[in-house]
Amino acid sequence: MNNLRFREFYRRRLPHIQIAGSTYFVTFRLKNSLPKSVLEKLAEESTRIKELPKNEIDHAYRDWFGKFDEYLDQVLCGEEFLKNEQIADLVAESIHYRDGKVYELVSFCIMSNHVHLVFTPLEKAEDVFYNLTEILQSRKRYTARQSNLILGRSGAFWKGESYDHVICDEAELERIVKYVINNPVKAGLVDDPTMWKWSDCKHNL
């Protein structure tokens, strides 16, 4: 691979893997959207998962993410800035803006305090793909600045670290896309995913 700036693996609180040409499932959330007690519980479980045999880690992290997302849906603490339709529209427009330029958008869903996103970074030069981290930082930085202007506030808007997962095959892609577009149904906000205004899906299910 010729892109020396492309980091295949890096770690903050969670492990992150970047593989050129892959499709990613990403979830990012508002600052202070989970209480300290929940974060500590999730961190303890994440530490335990890292010690499991390699063949058990993927399934364990899937269960871990299910709990993480359920806590977000419960809105245990923090603001629900994405309930503001002007801000939700802004985030949706920002996601669409880079589609076909920097990444190929597959699906997304905007909830009251978090966003699910499925996309494939595009090749910007031969064997050089747009970097996942840079894509997310750009979208989060822009939407944070504009959202704060709308709200008349200052300070951190998004939580710095995002959850990201490399999608391995078509079956997993279909499962994850269904999960994304059905999040508002699971959270009890609508009865049919097509009724949710702030989601989109290009994948044929």
Secondary structure, DSSP 4 states (H G I P E B T S, - for coil): ---TT--SEEESSSEEE--TT-EEEEEEEBTT-S-HHHHHHHHHHHHHHHTS-HHHHHHHHHHHHHHHHHHHHHT-SS--GGGSHHHHHHHHHHHHHTBTTTEEEEEEEE-SSEEEEEEEEPEEETTEE--HHHHHHHHHHHHHHHHHHHHT--S--B-S--EEEEE-SHHHHHHHHHHHHTHHHHTTS-SSGGG-SSEEE-S--
